[in-house]
Amino acid sequence: MSIKISNLPAAVAVNNDDIIPIVQNGTTKKAAASLVRPVFGTAAGTVCEGNDVRLSDPRTPIGAASGDLTNEYPGPALTTTGVVALTYGGAAQVGQFTVDAKGRITSAASVAITPAAIGALSLASLGANVSTFLATPSSANLAAALTDEVGSGSVVFASGVTGSGSAVLGTSPTIGNPTINGYVEGNTDLGTVGASATLSIASSTVLTATLTAGTQTTFTMPAVSAGKAFTLYLKQPASGTVGSAVFTGVKWQNGGAPIITELNGKLDILPFVSDGVNWYGSFAQNFAY
């Protein structure tokens, strides 16, 4: 006889020896309750209940770690990437690092802070020698960097600068229409000269010479050069016999060479200028020194 499940009376409890109808594909079958009833408990083979301690047991993992971890559980460690534990960078260096796709630092180095190392600043675009000057700020490198300029302008040194030092210009610079205040010309004292002396203005344009007693000195002039000029302070000995002087290659004012003042303790001032062909001389005489 077929019995519909809906016609069965409600069961208050299911016992192990009860028969439970099961409908499968329209066919009612029966099964013992003991075959389908779960067994709850805390032992192995039982179903966990809400307060089962197994649900809160941390179950510490064990075994060998793998992937980016090494050593054994429960205390694995990150695998090393070969980077040495160190402080990278410093007052004159910057740390340089390589990071992989997992966010790990795979290489590290300390790189010196130099214009060449700071490529992002494009210092080379400022001039071929600017980077060299910034790395080694010498006057020669500054001069080389300034020659890279184009257009017009000037190098301005601030007023009120204190301290010691000098601004060194290159050999034979051309300076257009400068205003120079309170300048001092270089001075070279030739000391007491003998029968011949060569006048050089390579290091100064004010020369001082003292004649030898009873001796005529022949002065050889520097090479002519248009625009060059210098001044010679010519002294007689302080006492004793006086000396005399002649000059090679000089055209004098009024067509005649001066007679050097023939008195002890006297000084003659002889300025010279050149047009590139000759030296032209003038004189002011009989000064006491």
Disulfide bonds with the S-S distance in Angstrom:
none
